[in-house]
Amino acid sequence: MLNSAADPFVQVAAKQPGIGSITLAEDNIAALQSVQSALEREQGARKQGIYYTPFHQYISEQPPATIDVAIMNLLYQPGNAWMYYGLRAAVYALKPGGSLYVVGAKERGVLSIAKRMQAYFGNVETLASGKGQRVVRSLKEAGQQYDAVFLDDISLVPAGFASGKLDEGTRLLLEALEVHTTDAALDMGCGSGFIGIYIARLAHKGSVTMVDASLAAVDAAQQNVEQSGLPNIAVVASNGAQAVSAQHFDLVVTNPPFHLGGIQTTQIAEGFIREAAQVLRPRGRFYLVANRFLKYEPTIRACFKLVEEVGGNTRFKVLRAAKS
């Protein structure tokens, strides 16, 4: 399963006696935790023969040509780079005669992915279509050379972070942010770590913990921390603040995602807000930057009582709350 652990098909497949093993090549640890919990609850689902590996490390860490069937659901891919990497991973992982199945909607790019599958595998067929959805399949043919597929340099790190450029929301957040030299700070959904590294330079007598549910983001953030030379930063893979729930912080900041499985949602940020209220010390500060149309204020007021806008423009707003 190529970065598609959240697909309900995983639980269906886990019940099939004819399947020898299932490998979840997954980036999102929240999705992994969810499917693990579901399989533990589900009667008849196998607990053995299910393996986990970071999606972005599959090609570098797993042996080639060991998989019979690869499946990717485009709904769970954050962007084109993830889809393209999934195709490359499939070429690498499949045995000769193995099949890659891709399911997705037209608006999620399944037609363009099908064209790339044709270019990668030399074949593609549509197995089913309806209501804007399509299932396509490519076969890895014995004796065909696939080396050219791996010449593309595909990065799962957002280009803005990789090149050192700030997105507009992050820039506005940093402009509004108040950091004390002794702060113990938490950056939730840290991405490549730009915000956390910025805070660590100012809180040089304090510390910064950066968390993200994306294993690729955690790796990228760790690399950037090492390059920064700053000793007061820890990077942790975590579903929200779950991994640091026993700790307490003076400052919590977030530039949260607002898409889940290709669907716009406030669920992730609202979870961050509630967790921030739990891990903040008395008089601790919470900052969130978001698109102006996203209504996070009611949730912040429910957790902190008081919320104020301390920065922004016509597109973004920076909200600040303090714990009493």
N, C-alpha and C positions, 0 to 999 in steps of 0.2 A: 504494500500500500504506500504510494508515493505522496507523502505529506497529506494524507487523507484519512488519518486515524479517526476523525470525527464522523466519517461516513457510517451510517447505520449498517452498511453491508459488512463491516468488520465483525459485528456481533452475529450476523447471519452465517458468515463464513466460519466463524469459530465453532459452530454447531455441526458443521459438515464432516462426517467421518472420513471422507475421501481425501481431505486436504492434509498433507503431511506437516506443514508448518506455515506460519504467517509471520512475515517480517514487516513491522511498522517503521518505515523510514520517515520519521516525523520530526518537525521543527518545534511544534508548540507543545510545551509540557502540560499545559492545561488540557489539551485534547488527549494526551497520553493518560493523564490521571483520570479523565472522564471515562475513557474506554476501559481502563483497568478496573475502575469501580463498577462499571456496568457488567463486565465479565464475571466479577466476583459475585454479583447479585444474581446473575442469570443462570437458571438451572439448565443443564445440558450443554453449556458452553465450556470448551476446553480451557484449562488454565495452563497446560503444558504446550510446548511447541509454538509459543507466541514470543517473538523476539523484537527488541527495540534497538534502533540505531538513529543517531542524528541525521536528519535528511541531508544537510549540507556537507556531511562528511562521508556519505555513502560511497562515493567513487574512490575516495582516498583511503578508506578504512576497511571496506568489505571486498571479498574476492569476486572476480568477474565470472559471468556465465554460470550462475548457480540457481537462477530463478526460472520457473516455468511460466508464471503469469504475473504481470505487473499491472496495477490499476491506479489511475489518477483521476480524481474528481476536481474539476477546475473551480468549483465553488469555494474550495478551501485554500486556494493559492493566492497569496497577497498581491502578486503582480506577474507580468510577463516573464521576468527572469526566473521566477520559481517554476513556471510551467516549462520553460526551455531546459532548465536544469533537470526537471523531472524526466523529460524525454531523453536527455543524455544519460541519466542514471539508469533508465530502462534499457537503452542500448547496451550499456556496460553490464547490467545485472542479468539480462536474459540469456538463457541457453539458446543455441541454434534450434529453431523451431518454436521458441517461446513467443508469447503474445503480449502486446501492450494494449490495454483497453483504456480509453479516455472517455469520460462522460462530462458533458457541460452544456451550457446554454449558448445560443448564438451571441447574446450580448456579453458573455464572458469570454468570447473569442474562440469557440470550439472549431469554427471553420478555418481560421488562420492556423490554429494548432494542427488541424488535420493536414494542411498544406506542408507544415514543417515535418510532420510525421512521414509524409510522402518523401520529403527530401532526405530525412535521416535513414529511413528503413527501405526506401525504394518501393513501398506499397502502402496503401491505406484503403479501408473499406468502411462504409457506413452500415452498421448492423441494425440500428433502430433510430427513429426520429419521431418527434411529436411534441406539440405545445412548446415549441422553441428549444427543446432539448434534443441532444443527439448523442449516440454512442458510436464511437469509431474504434477500429482495431488495426494495428499493424503487426506483421510477423517478422521476426528476426530470421532471415534465411541463412541456411548453412552455406559456408564458403564465401559469403559476401564480406568485403572489407568495410569496416566502419570507422577507421582511424580518423577520417576527416571530421567526424562529428565532434571530436574532442579538441579541435583546434580553436573553437570559439571560446573566448574568455568571458564566462558568465559569472557575475558577482551577485550574491544575495544581500549585499550591504547597500542601502539606499545611496544613490550617487551623490546626493547633496552632502551627506555625512562623509563619504569616502573622499571627496574632494576638498573637504574643510569648509564648504559653504553652508551657511545657516538658512534654514527655511524661515519664512516670515514669522510664523507663530513662535518658534524658538527664540528668535531675535527679540521679539516683544516681551517674552517671558524674562529673558536675561536682563533687559532694560529695567523691568519693574522689580526684580528680585532683590530682597534685602538679605544679606548673608553676614553672619557674625563670625569672627575669627575662631571661636571655640565651638561652633555648631557641630552637632552630630546630625548629618543630613541623609535623607533617603530620596533617591531618584527612582520613581516608579514608571516602568515602561521605558527604560533608559535608552533603547535603541543602540546606537554606536557609542554612546557615552559622552556626547559633547557637553550636555548640561551638567552631568555629574563632575566631569573634569573641570569645568568652569568653577563650580562651587568649591571643589577641593583646593583650588589655588587661593581662593579667598578665605576659606575655613582651614588655614594651614596649621592651626592648633587643635583642630577638631578632626572629624572623619566623615567620609561619604560612603554610603552603601548604594550600589546600583543594582536594580533587579529588572528582569525581563523574562517573559514566558517564551521568547524565541531563542532557541539555542544558537542560531546563527548570529543574532544580535549580541548575545552574551560573549561569544567568541570575538566578535568585532570590537566590543567594548573593552574586553580584556587586552586585546592587542593595542588599542589606543591608550589604555592606562599604562601599559608597559613602555610605550613610546614617550608618554608624558614624563616619565620618571618620578611621578608623584607617589609617595609611600602611604598616603592616608586614604586609599580607595580600595574597596572590596567589591567584586562583581559576582552576583549570585543568580543562578537560574531559579526563577520563582513564578508561580501563578499569583500575580498580584504581590501582596506582602506576606503571603503564606509562609515562606521560608524564614522570614525575619519577624514573625508575629510576637516573639518573646522579647524583642528589643524595643527600645524607646528612642525617639528622635526629637530634636529641637525644630527641625525643618523638614518638610516633605514637599517635593515638587513633582509635577507631572505634565507632560504633553501627550495625553492619552490617545490611542487609536479610537476611531469611531466606526469601524467596519468589523464585522465578525461573519466569516463565511460569505463574504461578498455582499452582505446586507448592512445597511446603516443602522447603528444601534448606539444607545447611550449606556448600555449594560456594563461595558468594561470600565468606563470612567466612573460610573456610579459605584461600582465595587471598589475602585481605588479610593474614592472619597470616604466611604465607610471605613475602609481599612486604615486610611490616614488618621481618622479620628481616634482609632483604637491605639495606634502606635505612637502618637504624638504625646510628648510630655505636657504638663500644664503650662499654659502660655506659649505653647509651640505654634509655629506658623505653617500654613498650607497654601501653596500656590498651584493654580491650574490654568493652562492656556487652552482655548478651544475656539472653534468657529463660532461666530456670533449667534448663529441660528440654533445652536445646541443649548437646551435649557437645563443646565446643571444646577442652577441656583436653588431650586426647591430641595434637592438632595443635600446640598451643602448646608442650607439653613437647618435642615432636620438634624444634621450631625454636629454643627458648630454654632447654631443660632444666628451668627452674624456673618455676612459675606459682603465684600465690597469689590468694586472693579477698580483696579489700580494701574491698568494699562490697556493698550489695544488700539485698534483702528476700525475702519468700516467693515473689515472682514473677520477680525479676531478680537477676543477679549481676554484679559488676564484677571483672574479672580483670586482674591486673597481671603483667607479665613484664619481665625486664631482660636486656639483651644483655651477655654476659661480655666 
